[in-house]
């Protein structure tokens, strides 16, 4: 069974600005491709995602179209830079909009995000990657995503430095290793869940 991954790039920079987050997100997609997983990258800030906690906030809200992509994917890659030790406002909005899935189920009664795997990728020239991963993992778990073992990858530059991930001339070996592990485990877990779904929760 072919698996699909969707990378949501939560950078604050609209296209076509260069993005360190996009570089890491695409590296994750490349690593997933090594396991036969097809991938797609979306820069969320390019879309008009309205604030709110409903599936469709109306008035030109582009979340429903992005939600369709999430519903159709097997692996979600949540990619974000670090700002003030936190995910971006764009990333927080994605999590807030996913809150609507708490009341949504499939035809058999499973929450809509059951069976989907999520991994997190973080870049920044300040600390905060572990904190971001913890917060994002908790939010994604709440709405039904499954988190694989060592399901995050990150790069932190020198504290208070000016070098970004996109500026690196060589690959960061430790980040590459974490990316490879996260991708391998995500693909493995997604395959298992595709073959054997979670039971329908008791009402």
PyMOL commands that set and color helices and strands:
alter all, ss='L'
color gray80, all
select helices_A, chain A and resi 20-33+44-46+63-72+89-103+129-142+165-167+173-195
alter helices_A, ss='H'
color red, helices_A
select strands_A, chain A and resi 3-9+37-43+75-81+117-124+146-156
alter strands_A, ss='S'
color yellow, strands_A
deselect
rebuild
show_as cartoon
